[in-house]
Amino acid sequence: MNTLQKQIHTLTTAAKEAGYILAAEPAEQINHALEAMAKALDTHRKEIQDENKKDLAAGKKRGLSAAMIDRLTLSDTVIDSMISGVETIKNLPTPIGQRYEEKNLENGLRLSKMKVPIGVVGIIYESRPNVTVDAAAICLKSNNAVILRGGSEAFYSNTILARIFSDVLRDTGLPEKAVQLIDTTDRQAVNYLLKESSTVDLIIPRGGEKLIETVVEHSHIPVIKHYKGVCHLYIAPSASPETARAIAINGKTQRPGVCNALETILIHRDVPEAVKKDIISALIQEGVCIRGDAAIQTLSDDVEPAGEEDWDREYLDLIVTMGEVSSTDAAIAHINRHGSGHTEAIVTADTDEMAAFQLRVDASSVMVNASTRFADGGEYGMGCEIGISTDKLHARGPMGVDDLTTYKWLVEGEGQVRE
């Protein structure tokens, strides 16, 4: 076992021990620590931003895109949002210890399930240092220990945030090893982490497609995938033109570099040509590059031809693919073939069409007359999220506190023995 491998094993072993202690901590103690975390983010705001500036300078020197720099920046607004998220999580009901499915058996045994922490959760993520805060807060609220492995582009930001949280845990009487950061940019550290199946219970990767595929391929630990977001908007014939236009613009341009941004817009062929042209013109005015099929290309000289691979692409940029469909069935078939299971939306006034879309589209979130940008833990009232799962087991969609619990069976008797 080399030095780095020993370092990772020591770290995960400490997390396991901290997790055992944390599992039995009362909700009041956890909430006290979360309140202290929120205050510490504000108190150390300048220190956090000074470290973040180091990451931003290095990122610009490396030629990171504007979208990536945006995801990396810890502005006052972002820090305020982080504080608000932690406070919201603190105020959520505590799931740990809840009993459910209680019943009495014929032999007198009392049976129930109880929600318990998963144990040790490893989060592997790129850019967006606010994930450090989200992960620490959600894991703490659910009494889980967490091991954080951020990307090299946010090394300084992640280091200061993890250090602040460890200090808060110690100062509030909780095990400081319950929140730990792998403080090296050596990629081999991730491979060693993924082999620690005896000490780590769950891995959640957040980042690009390549990162997630690598984690899934090499992990000896169960993985919940925060996979890419190829999100669609389908505009039905009955759609309000104003609503369709607003949702298309918001979904694509409000923040194009995130996973719940629109990547494909499908428009029914019976939608009036003037409405289609208006949406295309509005997108172009917002700086969006449109890649369309043959029907969409006839509506504007500024539309580029869409290649076959474009329908499966997560651009994370001001680029969108647009196509015309002949029916709602065709739109649903297209989405299920090219979507990533993240978030899909329909604009319609037809309740039957709405119901069919909700039932048949295979995605973790389905929006009706609303922007895909709402697919977010904070917007769903979770405070923040630890990821948006595109898996179907064990969690799906924005993952909050409840999604980081499992259960144990509790059996209570009065001396019964099995015949």
PyMOL commands that set and color helices and strands:
alter all, ss='L'
color gray80, all
select helices_A, chain A and resi 3-23+27-43+45-62+66-72+76-91+130-141+152-171+176-178+188-193+209-218+241-253+273-285+294-297+308-312+328-338+351-360+372-374+402-404
alter helices_A, ss='H'
color red, helices_A
select strands_A, chain A and resi 99-104+110-117+120-125+145-149+179-181+202-206+231-235+262-268+289-292+304-305+319-325+343-347+365-368+388-389+397-398+405-412
alter strands_A, ss='S'
color yellow, strands_A
deselect
rebuild
show_as cartoon
